[in-house]
Amino acid sequence: MRRLRDDIEIDDAEARPDAVIAGTLCLMSCYTQHPVAAYADKVAANLARMAAFAAFSPELRTICARLARQWDAIRAEAHAHASTGKSAGDERLLH
């Protein structure tokens, strides 16, 4: 078990990179429709986690680390928006 940040621990032997990638892409899609902090939190955490996967190439780990930093900023914005009490839901009509 390795600690990446205070809130993230990973065990490379148990981690399934394909599942983490798929889940992260799904969460990114969810966030575009419903920009709530919980989605952004998990995306940022997953990207930070992927940046440490030994199975990934150094280039992919670098990209994941860069994206994790970008999603940390998105996460902070989402939390700031949530503190205003305004709805973060998607207002588009889907018909």
CORSUL-V209589 format. One record per pair of residues at least 6 apart in sequence whose ideal C-beta (glycine too) atoms are under 6 Angstrom apart, sorted by the first residue. I is the first residue (numbers start at 0). J is the second residue. D is the distance in Angstrom with one decimal. If there is no record, write none. Layout:
I;J;D, I;J;D
This chain:
0;8;5.4, 0;10;5.1, 1;9;5.7, 2;8;5.2, 3;47;5.4, 3;51;5.6, 7;44;5.4, 7;47;5.7, 7;48;5.8, 9;48;5.3, 11;53;5.2, 16;52;5.5, 16;54;5.7, 19;45;5.6, 19;49;6.0, 23;42;5.9, 23;45;4.3, 26;38;5.2, 26;41;5.3, 26;42;4.9, 27;42;5.7, 29;38;5.1, 30;38;4.1, 30;39;5.9, 32;89;4.7, 33;88;5.8, 33;89;5.7, 34;87;5.0, 35;87;5.0, 36;77;4.0, 36;78;4.8, 36;81;4.9, 39;73;5.2, 39;74;4.0, 39;77;4.3, 40;74;5.6, 42;70;5.0, 43;67;5.8, 43;70;3.9, 43;71;5.1, 43;74;4.8, 46;63;5.2, 46;66;4.8, 46;67;3.7, 46;70;5.6, 47;67;4.2, 49;63;4.2, 50;60;5.1, 50;63;4.0, 50;64;3.9, 50;67;5.7
